[in-house]
Amino acid sequence: MSNIPINVTVRHLDEPASKFQTVIQNELGKLETIFHKVTEFTVVVEGISKIANGIELKRKVEITASVKGHSPFAASAEEENFGKALDVAISKIKAQLLKLHEKASDHKGIPTSEIAK
């Protein structure tokens, strides 16, 4: 279980937020090991109805990660069901956190003054 606070909001769906809370906490809890400076996750699960050639129902998942010392990171995905949308959004936010982690890592090699000797 993650120590990071996760706020879940459900819009335009009949299902309660608690239905999605456990799945979201399990998936986002795994990201805590990648980058420990995440202070909070905000997740919005939304039902979208688009009328084009009939009615098309989709689920949209938006994830915002607040990171200590940085601007918030955001990712969203729109798929035909909640599971797929969550997986895509998590992979996007994970890529952003890994990129930040790489930038923050110490990649100093041998100083050029040492190579010239």
C-alpha positions in Angstrom: 0.0 0.0 0.0 1.3 3.4 -0.9 2.0 6.2 1.5 1.3 8.8 -1.2 -2.1 10.4 -0.9 -4.3 9.6 -3.9 -7.4 11.7 -4.5 -10.0 10.0 -6.8 -12.9 11.9 -8.5 -15.5 10.3 -10.6 -17.5 12.4 -13.1 -20.5 11.5 -15.3 -20.6 7.9 -14.0 -23.1 6.1 -11.8 -20.3 4.1 -10.1 -18.9 5.4 -6.8 -15.3 6.5 -6.4 -14.7 3.7 -4.0 -15.1 1.2 -6.8 -12.0 2.6 -8.6 -10.1 3.6 -5.4 -8.5 0.2 -4.7 -7.4 -0.5 -8.3 -5.9 3.0 -8.6 -4.1 2.8 -5.3 -2.5 -0.6 -6.2 -1.3 0.6 -9.6 -0.1 4.1 -8.5 1.5 2.6 -5.4 4.0 0.8 -7.7 5.2 4.2 -8.9 6.4 5.2 -5.5 9.5 3.0 -5.9 10.4 4.8 -9.1 10.5 8.3 -7.8 10.1 9.0 -4.1 9.5 12.7 -4.4 5.9 12.4 -5.5 3.8 14.1 -2.9 0.3 13.4 -4.2 -1.7 11.9 -7.0 -5.0 13.2 -8.3 -7.0 10.9 -10.5 -10.2 11.9 -12.4 -12.3 9.1 -13.9 -14.8 10.4 -16.4 -17.5 8.8 -18.5 -17.6 10.3 -22.0 -20.5 9.9 -24.5 -19.8 11.0 -28.0 -22.5 10.8 -30.6 -21.1 9.8 -33.9 -22.7 7.0 -35.9 -24.7 6.2 -32.8 -23.6 6.5 -29.2 -20.1 5.7 -28.2 -19.3 5.4 -24.5 -15.7 5.8 -23.4 -13.8 6.2 -20.1 -11.3 8.9 -19.6 -8.6 8.8 -16.9 -6.6 11.8 -16.0 -3.7 11.5 -13.6 -1.8 14.5 -12.1 1.3 13.8 -10.0 2.5 16.6 -7.7 6.3 16.3 -7.3 8.3 18.1 -4.6 10.3 20.9 -6.3 8.8 20.5 -9.7 5.7 21.5 -11.6 2.9 18.9 -11.6 3.0 16.1 -14.2 -0.2 15.2 -16.0 -1.3 12.3 -18.2 -4.6 11.3 -19.6 -6.0 8.5 -21.7 -9.4 7.8 -23.3 -10.3 4.2 -24.0 -13.4 2.0 -24.2 -13.0 0.8 -20.7 -11.6 1.9 -17.3 -8.8 -0.7 -17.2 -7.3 0.2 -20.5 -7.5 3.9 -19.9 -5.9 3.5 -16.5 -3.0 1.4 -17.9 -2.3 3.9 -20.7 -2.4 6.9 -18.3 -0.2 5.2 -15.8 2.4 4.3 -18.5 2.5 7.9 -19.6 3.0 9.3 -16.1 5.5 6.6 -15.4 7.5 7.6 -18.5 7.5 11.3 -17.3 8.6 10.3 -13.8 11.4 8.1 -15.2 12.6 10.9 -17.4 12.7 13.2 -14.3 14.5 10.5 -12.3 17.1 10.2 -15.0 17.7 13.9 -15.1 18.1 14.0 -11.4 20.5 11.1 -11.2 24.2 11.8 -11.0 25.6 11.0 -14.4 29.0 12.7 -13.9 31.8 10.7 -15.5 35.5 11.4 -15.6 36.1 15.2 -15.8 37.6 16.3 -19.1 40.6 17.6 -17.3 41.4 14.1 -16.2 41.1 12.6 -19.7 43.7 15.0 -21.1 46.4 13.8 -18.7 
